[in-house]
Amino acid sequence: MSPPRRRAAARRSPVSVVTGAAGFLGSHLTDLLLARGHRVIGLDNFITGRIENIAHLAGHRQFKFVEQDVTEFLFLEEPVDYIWHFASPASPVDYLEYPIQTLKVGSLGTHKALGLARHKGARFLLASTSEVYGDPQVHPQTEDYWGHVNPIGPRGCYDEAKRFAEALTMAYHREHGVATRIVRIFNTYGPRMRLQDGRVVPAFISQALRNKPLTVFGDGTQTRSFCYVADLVEGIYRLMLSAEPLPVNIGNPTELTMLQFAEEIIRLTGARSRVVYRPLPQDDPKQRRPDITRARTLLKWKPRVALADGLARTIEYFRNQP
Ligand code: UDP
């Protein structure tokens, strides 16, 4: 940035662009940025995002919304300081329904968002995923693990799109000197998840709230580690402000089997539900837990919200959904 531009930037609020701003994570990130004094320009095409997630921001003076597919050319007149690239279908059910859009937003959408970052001299953060590790053979997963991914399986559209997005981000960093950050997001939950998005948290909670059986896939011994959304966006914010261009895992290392998780949801909701078993989807990772040593040391970050507390807030949200 030239000295006059830097002085101008110092006088005004930082400007952030959030792609996927109407999504689960994008909308929580937008709230956090507004609370920290950013002006936010949110983009979404509503494939899986929902207007309800940002309805509370209508009329907010520091928030502007643009309905746009981020695979199309991004034109913004104003200066931009930070770009947070969160647009993508992200639940297995969603990316199976939209495999081509998932591949396009991870590839073409990331290209457009990086191009905007380069043009504006903005810092860029890619929302990547633990899915880059595939069905991992290293446990817990550290950032230096290269992964075990089936490129042509049903999850390949998401996993490979995000792997390509990481490669493109590093190329823009190395070739064009763009200041880039990559967060690998592990399973996250909280208010504003779609009840029907197929992920295990909304699936089990909605089943339990109706006293229906909880559908455990496979034998329920596969594991996941769930991070509350407020913890996640705090970690991501710190990563953007850090100087770290290499990927950083953000997630909660408390690991549960899906059977234990079903029992926890039944306990917390007080449901009379039982568990039923359904076939395990193809390539469903058998175990997943983040090693967060890098986040702890580089960002001084660790999750603070206990699973029972985060789930209680999430259950409350789903109880109040029509
Ligand atoms: N799962 C389940 N019952 C459901 C939905 C999901 O047992 O109704 C399992 C799924 O097989 C996986 C885990 O829960 O092992 C997490 O699935 P999710 O779709 O939330 O995300 P993933 O971590 O697989 O991307």
Boltz pocket constraint, residues with backbone or C-beta under 6 A from the ligand:
constraints:
  - pocket:
      binder: B
      contacts: [[A, 90], [A, 91], [A, 92], [A, 93], [A, 187], [A, 198], [A, 199], [A, 200], [A, 201], [A, 203], [A, 204], [A, 215], [A, 216], [A, 217], [A, 218], [A, 222], [A, 223], [A, 224], [A, 258], [A, 280], [A, 281], [A, 284], [A, 285]]
      max_distance: 6.0
